[in-house]
Amino acid sequence: AKWCMLDYKTGRWSADDFETIRQHYGIQLGLYALAARELLGRLPDRVEVVLLGSELHRVEFELTEPFLSDATRRIAAAIARLRRAD
């Protein structure tokens, strides 16, 4: 069965600025996808941010290896920064 992971967001994003939205939420959606793979043994078929406002806009994230590798690298860097702050 195919399944999609959705993350609903509010805020003042310009719906046509998809690249900025992907940059801003990429690490979060990558983390969700990696957690799903760890817990369920597979990635979701799709991962999307749904922007709530006067209209709904959906931004899909492609779960490519480069995307997941970048998310893993960024998560590790964030954890390292937190550990240094202790």
Sequence and secondary structure as in RCSB ss.txt:
>XXXX:A:sequence
AKWCMLDYKTGRWSADDFETIRQHYGIQLGLYALAARELLGRLPDRVEVVLLGSELHRVEFELTEPFLSDATRRI
AAAIARLRRAD
>XXXX:A:secstr
   EEEEEE S   TT HHHHHHHHHHHHHHHHHHHHHHHSS  SEEEEEE SSS EEEEE   HHHHHHHHHHH
HHHHHHHHHH 
